[in-house]
Amino acid sequence: MTPIAERASSVVVVGGGIVALATAWLLQCRGHRVRLIAPDAQGPDAGECRSGSAAALGVLMAQVFQRSRGRAWRLRQTSLSLWAQWRQELAGRGCPIPFQAGLLLLARETADAERLQQLQEERQAQGLPLSWWEPAQLEEQGLAGASQGGLHSALDGQLDPLAAMDAFRRDGLRQGLELVNERVLALERQPGGWRVHGHSSAQASEAAWLVVAAGLASEELLDPLGHQRPLQPVLGQCLELATAAALPWPCPVVWQGLNLVPRPGGGLWLGATLEPGDQADLDLLEPMQQLAATAPGCGWLGEATVNHRWQGLRARPVGRPAPLLEPLEPGLLLLSGHYRNGVLLAPASAQWAVEQIEASLTCR
């Protein structure tokens, strides 16, 4: 990506999740002067993190998305392409992001198989590499029984969300990104830009542009400015299960809406629940584990040992489609409400923000 230092702007990004980090990193790569402010800007405490990024397993479902047109489809395809470019670029700078290529959607019932096969035909007509795996082929991959077949997407896949956030953070710092560990209390308009008031700083942060990518906290920050963007919290719980050895599966598996992600060297990530509100129901973890055990070849999961459990809050827009990518007023952008697709849509969201800022600079 070519920097535009001769037309650079000052930008404050509010938020510490993957969308905020991707945006701050991309802006910094483009030559802008960027400060990211969040309570966990330097990296989350795994035991305390409650952002949507913490609830994510990093499954990238772009080409298996049910719709074939519209904004949601375009954002997913843009992001999938950018993730491939960014992973290569970051790996070359010593900041690799672990990635598992491919995604397999299993069909439990005949109706599921018919729906997935129809999707395969639509994607093949678009020139996309989706293929149908018969039960015999699944059995060869260690997924025997209980399935009517599966739809395999070669270009979708899964990446480690926390590793991706760390890569953006480390490479951004190397390029001059400023990270401030602080809770933002208020946003203030000022001539020619914005002032951001933090909890502990004696001096407020000032910039020509302000990008609010603070998940659920975005609503509270924007309301005093006259921008009502209600967001509903939806909690997600995930499990890491122990396995005796590395699973033979070729890629992550989706079974009845549940993501099963094999881990390098053994183990399985499982999730996530969908719980309206911000309080976790621990009684849902066992049924989730039992549901996973009904997937082909996964009967052992019912007795698997839980190594780790975690949770996070997703921000779901109320009365508006996800995500919220909006220029609210001059110099103020909103990137929030990504719901279950923050990891997937982080690159497209970041690119949208960069385009908004640089288009305004070009017009000057």
C-alpha positions as CSV (number, residue, x, y, z in Angstrom):
1,M,0.0,0.0,0.0
2,T,1.3,3.4,-1.0
3,P,1.6,6.0,1.8
4,I,0.1,9.5,1.2
5,A,2.3,11.4,3.6
6,E,2.0,14.6,1.6
7,R,-1.8,14.6,2.4
8,A,-1.7,13.0,5.8
9,S,-4.2,13.8,8.5
10,S,-4.3,13.4,12.3
11,V,-6.8,10.7,13.4
12,V,-7.9,9.4,16.8
13,V,-9.4,5.9,16.8
14,V,-11.5,5.0,19.9
15,G,-11.8,1.3,20.6
16,G,-9.6,-1.7,21.3
17,G,-11.2,-4.5,19.3
18,I,-10.1,-6.0,16.0
19,V,-12.0,-3.4,13.9
20,A,-10.4,-0.5,15.8
21,L,-6.9,-2.0,15.6
22,A,-7.3,-2.9,11.9
23,T,-8.4,0.7,11.1
24,A,-5.6,2.3,13.1
25,W,-3.0,0.0,11.5
26,L,-4.2,0.7,8.0
27,L,-4.3,4.5,8.5
28,Q,-0.8,4.4,10.0
29,C,0.4,2.4,7.0
30,R,-1.1,5.0,4.7
31,G,1.0,7.7,6.4
32,H,-1.6,9.3,8.7
33,R,-0.8,10.3,12.3
34,V,-2.8,7.9,14.4
35,R,-3.6,7.5,18.1
36,L,-5.7,4.6,19.3
37,I,-7.3,5.0,22.7
38,A,-8.9,2.2,24.7
39,P,-8.7,0.6,28.1
40,D,-6.9,-2.4,26.6
41,A,-5.0,-0.6,23.8
42,Q,-1.8,-2.4,24.7
43,G,-3.5,-5.8,24.6
44,P,-6.3,-7.5,26.5
45,D,-6.1,-9.4,29.7
46,A,-7.4,-12.8,28.6
47,G,-9.2,-13.2,31.9
48,E,-10.9,-9.8,31.8
49,C,-11.5,-9.1,28.1
50,R,-15.2,-8.8,27.3
51,S,-15.2,-7.3,23.9
52,G,-16.8,-8.9,20.8
53,S,-13.3,-9.9,19.6
54,A,-12.9,-12.0,22.8
55,A,-16.0,-14.1,21.9
56,A,-14.8,-14.7,18.3
57,L,-13.3,-17.9,17.0
58,G,-12.1,-16.2,13.8
59,V,-14.2,-18.2,11.3
60,L,-14.3,-16.4,8.0
61,M,-17.6,-17.2,6.2
62,A,-17.5,-15.1,3.1
63,Q,-18.1,-17.3,0.0
64,V,-20.5,-19.5,1.8
65,F,-22.7,-16.5,2.8
66,Q,-26.3,-17.3,1.8
67,R,-26.8,-14.0,-0.1
68,S,-25.2,-13.4,-3.5
69,R,-25.5,-9.6,-3.7
70,G,-26.0,-6.5,-1.7
71,R,-23.9,-4.6,0.8
72,A,-23.3,-7.6,3.2
73,W,-22.0,-9.8,0.3
74,R,-19.7,-7.0,-1.0
75,L,-18.2,-6.3,2.4
76,R,-17.5,-10.0,3.0
77,Q,-15.8,-10.5,-0.4
78,T,-13.7,-7.3,0.0
79,S,-12.6,-8.4,3.5
80,L,-11.7,-12.0,2.4
81,S,-9.5,-10.6,-0.3
82,L,-7.9,-8.0,2.1
83,W,-7.3,-10.7,4.8
84,A,-5.2,-12.7,2.2
85,Q,-3.2,-9.6,1.3
86,W,-2.7,-8.4,4.9
87,R,-1.6,-11.8,6.2
88,Q,1.1,-12.0,3.5
89,E,2.2,-8.5,4.2
90,L,2.3,-8.9,8.0
91,A,4.1,-12.2,7.8
92,G,6.8,-10.5,5.7
93,R,7.2,-8.0,8.6
94,G,7.6,-10.7,11.2
95,C,4.0,-10.5,12.4
96,P,2.4,-13.7,11.1
97,I,-1.3,-14.5,11.7
98,P,-2.1,-18.2,12.0
99,F,-4.6,-19.2,9.4
100,Q,-6.4,-22.5,8.5
101,A,-7.5,-22.5,4.9
102,G,-10.9,-24.0,4.0
103,L,-14.3,-24.3,5.7
104,L,-16.6,-27.3,5.7
105,L,-20.4,-26.9,6.3
106,L,-22.0,-30.3,7.2
107,A,-25.5,-31.2,6.3
108,R,-27.4,-33.2,8.9
109,E,-30.7,-33.6,7.0
110,T,-31.6,-34.0,3.3
111,A,-33.1,-30.5,3.3
112,D,-29.7,-29.1,4.5
113,A,-27.9,-31.0,1.8
114,E,-30.2,-29.7,-0.9
115,R,-29.8,-26.1,0.3
116,L,-26.0,-26.4,0.4
117,Q,-25.8,-28.0,-3.0
118,Q,-27.9,-25.2,-4.4
119,L,-25.5,-22.7,-2.9
120,Q,-22.6,-24.6,-4.4
121,E,-24.2,-24.3,-7.9
122,E,-24.7,-20.6,-7.5
123,R,-21.1,-20.1,-6.4
124,Q,-19.7,-22.2,-9.2
125,A,-21.7,-20.1,-11.6
126,Q,-19.9,-17.1,-10.1
127,G,-16.5,-18.8,-10.6
128,L,-15.9,-19.5,-6.9
129,P,-14.2,-22.7,-5.8
130,L,-16.9,-24.4,-3.7
131,S,-17.2,-28.2,-3.9
132,W,-19.6,-30.9,-2.6
133,W,-18.1,-33.7,-0.4
134,E,-20.1,-36.9,-0.3
135,P,-20.3,-38.9,3.0
136,A,-17.6,-41.3,1.7
137,Q,-15.2,-38.4,1.3
138,L,-16.1,-37.1,4.7
139,E,-15.3,-40.5,6.2
140,E,-11.8,-40.3,4.7
141,Q,-11.3,-37.1,6.6
142,G,-12.3,-38.5,10.0
143,L,-15.9,-37.2,9.8
144,A,-17.8,-40.5,9.5
145,G,-21.6,-40.9,9.9
146,A,-24.5,-38.6,10.8
147,S,-24.1,-36.4,7.8
148,Q,-25.7,-36.1,4.3
149,G,-22.5,-34.6,2.9
150,G,-20.8,-31.2,3.2
151,L,-20.1,-28.1,1.3
152,H,-16.4,-27.2,1.2
153,S,-15.2,-23.6,0.6
154,A,-11.5,-23.5,-0.3
155,L,-11.0,-19.8,0.2
156,D,-12.9,-19.3,3.4
157,G,-11.2,-20.4,6.6
158,Q,-10.2,-19.4,10.1
159,L,-7.7,-17.1,11.7
160,D,-6.7,-16.5,15.4
161,P,-8.4,-13.2,16.4
162,L,-6.1,-12.4,19.2
163,A,-3.0,-13.1,17.1
164,A,-4.4,-10.8,14.4
165,M,-4.9,-8.1,16.9
166,D,-1.4,-8.5,18.2
167,A,0.0,-8.4,14.7
168,F,-1.8,-5.1,14.0
169,R,-0.6,-3.7,17.3
170,R,3.0,-4.7,16.9
171,D,3.4,-3.6,13.2
172,G,1.5,-0.4,13.9
173,L,3.8,0.5,16.8
174,R,6.8,-0.2,14.5
175,Q,5.4,2.3,12.0
176,G,4.6,5.0,14.6
177,L,1.1,4.2,15.8
178,E,0.5,5.6,19.3
179,L,-1.5,3.4,21.8
180,V,-3.1,5.0,24.8
181,N,-4.4,2.7,27.6
182,E,-7.4,4.8,28.8
183,R,-11.2,4.8,29.0
184,V,-12.7,7.5,26.9
185,L,-15.2,9.6,28.8
186,A,-16.4,12.2,26.3
187,L,-16.1,13.4,22.7
188,E,-16.1,17.2,22.0
189,R,-16.4,19.1,18.8
190,Q,-13.8,21.8,18.2
191,P,-13.0,24.1,15.2
192,G,-11.4,22.0,12.5
193,G,-11.5,18.7,14.4
194,W,-12.2,16.8,17.6
195,R,-11.1,16.5,21.2
196,V,-11.2,13.2,23.1
197,H,-11.4,13.3,26.9
198,G,-10.0,10.4,28.8
199,H,-10.4,9.1,32.3
200,S,-6.9,9.9,33.5
201,S,-5.1,12.1,31.0
202,A,-4.5,15.7,32.1
203,Q,-4.6,16.8,28.5
204,A,-7.2,15.7,26.0
205,S,-6.3,14.2,22.6
206,E,-7.0,16.3,19.6
207,A,-7.2,15.3,15.9
208,A,-8.8,16.4,12.6
209,W,-10.6,13.0,12.4
210,L,-12.3,10.8,15.0
211,V,-13.2,7.2,14.3
212,V,-15.5,5.6,16.9
213,A,-15.0,1.8,16.8
214,A,-15.7,1.1,20.5
215,G,-18.4,-1.7,20.2
216,L,-21.1,-1.3,22.7
217,A,-19.5,1.8,24.3
218,S,-20.0,3.6,21.0
219,E,-23.7,4.3,21.8
220,E,-22.9,6.1,25.1
221,L,-20.1,8.2,23.5
222,L,-22.2,9.3,20.6
223,D,-25.5,10.0,22.3
224,P,-24.4,13.4,23.9
225,L,-23.4,14.5,20.3
226,G,-27.0,13.9,19.2
227,H,-26.3,10.7,17.3
228,Q,-28.6,7.9,18.6
229,R,-27.3,4.5,17.5
230,P,-28.7,1.9,20.0
231,L,-26.8,-1.3,20.3
232,Q,-27.9,-4.5,21.9
233,P,-25.4,-6.7,23.8
234,V,-25.3,-10.3,22.7
235,L,-23.0,-12.5,24.8
236,G,-21.1,-15.4,23.3
237,Q,-19.4,-18.2,25.3
238,C,-16.7,-20.4,23.8
239,L,-14.8,-23.6,25.0
240,E,-11.4,-25.1,24.3
241,L,-11.6,-28.9,24.6
242,A,-8.7,-31.3,25.0
243,T,-8.1,-34.0,22.4
244,A,-5.8,-36.9,22.6
245,A,-4.1,-36.0,19.3
246,A,-4.4,-33.5,16.5
247,L,-7.6,-34.0,14.6
248,P,-7.4,-35.3,11.0
249,W,-9.9,-32.8,9.7
250,P,-8.8,-30.8,6.7
251,C,-10.2,-27.5,8.1
252,P,-12.7,-26.0,10.5
253,V,-16.2,-27.5,10.5
254,V,-19.6,-25.9,10.9
255,W,-22.3,-28.2,12.4
256,Q,-25.8,-26.9,13.0
257,G,-24.6,-23.4,13.3
258,L,-21.8,-24.4,15.7
259,N,-18.2,-23.8,14.8
260,L,-15.6,-26.5,15.6
261,V,-12.1,-25.3,15.0
262,P,-9.2,-27.8,15.4
263,R,-6.1,-26.4,17.1
264,P,-2.5,-27.1,16.0
265,G,-1.1,-30.0,18.0
266,G,-4.4,-31.1,19.4
267,G,-7.5,-29.5,21.0
268,L,-10.7,-28.0,19.6
269,W,-12.3,-24.6,19.9
270,L,-16.0,-24.7,20.1
271,G,-18.6,-21.9,20.0
272,A,-20.2,-19.7,20.3
273,T,-23.5,-19.3,22.2
274,L,-26.0,-16.5,21.3
275,E,-27.3,-15.0,24.5
276,P,-29.1,-11.7,24.5
277,G,-27.9,-9.5,27.3
278,D,-24.6,-9.3,29.1
279,Q,-24.9,-12.1,31.6
280,A,-23.5,-15.6,30.8
281,D,-25.7,-18.7,31.3
282,L,-23.1,-21.4,32.3
283,D,-25.9,-24.0,31.9
284,L,-25.7,-23.5,28.1
285,L,-22.1,-24.8,27.9
286,E,-22.9,-28.4,28.4
287,P,-25.7,-28.5,25.8
288,M,-23.3,-26.8,23.3
289,Q,-20.7,-29.5,24.0
290,Q,-23.3,-32.2,23.6
291,L,-24.5,-30.7,20.3
292,A,-21.0,-30.7,19.0
293,A,-20.7,-34.4,20.0
294,T,-23.5,-35.2,17.5
295,A,-21.3,-34.1,14.5
296,P,-19.9,-36.9,12.4
297,G,-17.0,-38.6,14.1
298,C,-17.3,-36.4,17.2
299,G,-18.9,-38.7,19.7
300,W,-15.9,-38.4,21.9
301,L,-16.6,-34.7,22.5
302,G,-19.3,-35.5,25.0
303,E,-16.6,-36.7,27.4
304,A,-13.9,-34.3,26.4
305,T,-12.1,-32.2,29.0
306,V,-12.6,-28.5,29.1
307,N,-9.2,-26.7,29.1
308,H,-10.5,-23.2,28.9
309,R,-13.7,-21.2,28.6
310,W,-14.2,-17.6,27.7
311,Q,-16.8,-15.1,26.7
312,G,-17.3,-11.7,25.1
313,L,-20.0,-9.2,24.2
314,R,-21.0,-8.5,20.6
315,A,-22.7,-5.3,19.6
316,R,-25.8,-5.8,17.5
317,P,-27.5,-2.7,16.0
318,V,-31.1,-2.1,17.0
319,G,-33.3,-1.2,14.0
320,R,-30.4,-1.0,11.5
321,P,-28.5,-3.7,9.5
322,A,-25.0,-4.7,10.8
323,P,-22.5,-3.3,10.6
324,L,-22.8,0.5,11.2
325,L,-20.3,2.2,8.9
326,E,-21.5,5.8,8.9
327,P,-20.0,9.3,8.4
328,L,-22.0,11.0,11.2
329,E,-20.8,14.5,10.6
330,P,-17.6,16.2,9.2
331,G,-14.6,14.4,10.7
332,L,-16.6,11.8,12.6
333,L,-16.9,8.2,11.5
334,L,-18.7,5.3,13.2
335,L,-17.5,1.7,12.8
336,S,-19.5,-0.5,15.1
337,G,-22.3,-3.0,15.5
338,H,-20.5,-5.8,13.6
339,Y,-22.4,-8.4,15.7
340,R,-20.9,-11.8,14.8
341,N,-18.7,-10.7,11.9
342,G,-16.2,-8.3,13.5
343,V,-13.2,-10.5,12.6
344,L,-14.4,-11.1,9.1
345,L,-15.4,-7.6,8.3
346,A,-12.5,-5.7,10.0
347,P,-10.5,-5.2,6.8
348,A,-13.4,-3.9,4.7
349,S,-14.5,-1.6,7.6
350,A,-10.9,-0.3,7.9
351,Q,-10.7,0.3,4.2
352,W,-14.0,2.2,4.2
353,A,-12.8,4.5,6.9
354,V,-9.5,5.2,5.1
355,E,-11.5,5.9,1.9
356,Q,-13.7,8.4,3.7
357,I,-10.8,10.3,5.2
358,E,-8.6,10.3,2.1
359,A,-11.5,11.4,-0.2
360,S,-12.0,14.5,2.0
361,L,-8.3,15.3,1.8
362,T,-8.3,14.9,-2.0
363,C,-11.1,17.5,-2.3
364,R,-9.2,20.1,-0.4
